[in-house]
Amino acid sequence: MTRLSVEMLAADAPPPITSAGHAQLGIAVLVGIAVIVLLITKFKLHAFLALTIGSLALGAVAGAPLDKAITSFTTGLGTTVAGVGVLIALGAILGKLLADSGGADQIVDTILAKAGGRAMPWAMVLIASVIGLPLFFEVGIVLLIPVVLMVAKRGNYSLMRIGIPALAGLSVMHGLIPPHPGPLVAIDAVGANLGVTLALGILVAIPTVIIAGPVFSRFAARWVDVPAPDRMLPQRASEELERRPGFGATLATMLLPVVLMLAKALVDIVVDDPTNMNQRVFDIIGSPLIALLAAVLVGFFTLGRPAGFSKERLQQTVDKGLMPIAGILLIVGAGGGFKQTLIDSGVGQMILDVSKDWSIPALLLAWLIAVAIRLATGSATVATVSAAGLVAPLAADMSTTHTALLVLAIGAGSLFFSHVNDAGFWLVKEYFGLSVGQTVKTWSVMETIISVVAGGLVLLLSLVI
């Protein structure tokens, strides 16, 4: 178990903005989270506003001066957006380019043409996992829903037998694998190595998605045996195009940022010399900014040109890709502001003080904190950024691999039991035509399986590496 010298951390950290004791800080955290939950669920307030108000409520109950609480929130917001905002924007552009060019359809159709019968759930996992790498969860759902409904109807499958593997692939990518916003923010907060986190994340993701996807879908199909809802399928991008990109070019474009980031991690491990020219080159091309930027620029030629996109059409695609992410950027930024308010109020140090004598591994503690925030707020991203801020001091004396595992533990906990305060819950319910109870039996249980299996694998890896 990783332990810290609390006294050393206290000496290095800036003084908190409040002198509140542990009990008052604990109450402040509960009040802040409760305000966020009530504003989002009861009053249907936008998550950005709810996080802003919740951060101020946290600071007020903790006894922090209002000006310092505001400074903490704005500092955290600015730092978070500066760290991941450009990456989110590039990911959105790449996702829109994949969708509009028909490249994503090409991936889907090629895999489905080679799968059938019992192999179909496994094909859906593969499709969702590959598409889920550069796309936000909600975008991935919208992109895959027509395919899921089409396959279920064409093959006379239970909707859950096909839908659960697709949802599992998307959810695992969203929670564990950078460049998704949650993992990126956690990596930044705890100072983890992105390449190592990506490699270990893939290692954890593969068995997790198998268990929560094809394996669990057998049980989900028995519990909730529903056909694909009889509704009009959304028009697919390729139906509007005379031609579309090839399978190989599309797949290579989608995987390019992952390959570059993994290459950087491998070179860092093998060479381990910051002055080495090769390592410096890979440090540049393997940085998430350059890796995603390269994928977007390559995509203009491998996706846009085969689809017959003009320069004006490419510009429109970029514009349309950027427009929907304003809300996401603000929510992620406000989550970072809430995280910084927690840290500056001394909540992170309080957790260290309270838990230093617990016989509980640091990774398990991080998972439990993320679970608690996820259950309270309903947002995996909010749970990730908030938990990362709370447990960041735990990474002070961790090795590179264990710091990466800390990020994955947080990500796993952030996926635990999606329920009625999660937008994803309602998205799945409405698209698949389920009742609330049926959604809990399928989607909510699937999310819990992902969280528990991934968390268990992270703890297991911590014992052997």
Sequence and secondary structure as in RCSB ss.txt:
>XXXX:A:sequence
MTRLSVEMLAADAPPPITSAGHAQLGIAVLVGIAVIVLLITKFKLHAFLALTIGSLALGAVAGAPLDKAITSFTT
GLGTTVAGVGVLIALGAILGKLLADSGGADQIVDTILAKAGGRAMPWAMVLIASVIGLPLFFEVGIVLLIPVVLM
VAKRGNYSLMRIGIPALAGLSVMHGLIPPHPGPLVAIDAVGANLGVTLALGILVAIPTVIIAGPVFSRFAARWVD
VPAPDRMLPQRASEELERRPGFGATLATMLLPVVLMLAKALVDIVVDDPTNMNQRVFDIIGSPLIALLAAVLVGF
FTLGRPAGFSKERLQQTVDKGLMPIAGILLIVGAGGGFKQTLIDSGVGQMILDVSKDWSIPALLLAWLIAVAIRL
ATGSATVATVSAAGLVAPLAADMSTTHTALLVLAIGAGSLFFSHVNDAGFWLVKEYFGLSVGQTVKTWSVMETII
SVVAGGLVLLLSLVI
>XXXX:A:secstr
     HHHHHHHS   S    HHHHHHHHHHHHHHHHHHHHTS   HHHHHHHHHHHHHHHTT  HHHHHHHHHH
HHHHHHHHHHHHHHHHHHHHHHHHHHTHHHHHHHHHHHT  GGGHHHHHHHHHHHHHTTS HHHHHHHHHHHHHH
HHHHTT  HHHHHHHHHHHHHHHHHHSTTSHHHHHHHHHHT  HHHHHHHHHHHHHHHHHIIIIIHHHHHHHHS 
           GGGG S    HHHHHHHHHHHHHHHHHHHHHHHHT  TT HHHHHHHHHTSHHHHHHHHHHHHI
IIIITTTT  HHHHHHHHHHHHTTHHHHHHHHHHHHHHHHHHHHTTHHHHHHHHHTTS   HHHHHHHHHHHHHH
HH  HHHHHHHHHHHHGGGGTT  HHHHHHHHHHHHHHTTS   TT HHHHHHHHHHT  HHHHIIIIIHHHHHH
HHHHHHHHHHHHHH 
